[in-house]
Amino acid sequence: MARVPPIRSDALDGASYDPERRVLTVQFESGSVYEYFDVEPELALELEAAQPHPWRVVGERVKQHRFRRLN
């Protein structure tokens, strides 16, 4: 699995967004990695801008999207 780019966060180790697929990939401090599908580009940008507390700011909205756990 490809490494998720690091993010400055209190809960996340990394996050990346693929605008063509509209997929947000999030790696948590626990090591778990999730893909969230059909995520709006604005939401991904908001997550990036909300450092160091991005999951507190947008986590509930991200979790409303269909997802799958990669590990």
Steps between C-alpha positions, in 0.01 A plus 500: 500500500625850419597722788250773584660847503549630856272762648546713811223372726418382848309193371623432146838388371421578138240595243484528124231583247462375143284761323445284191357213706366729778659267756637622831751264661558545872754328723428520872758497780389142573637400160157436348454631147160582350383613159194726490316515167332783309651765729454857381828683424396777738476255789846363427639854491326580827658195662845613389443857616373397845837374626586416778142385575357400160307194617326701771396760241387278209506141624125468548434624146767272352353198681166560323662377177523140392836356607716193519777409738827411329675357806 
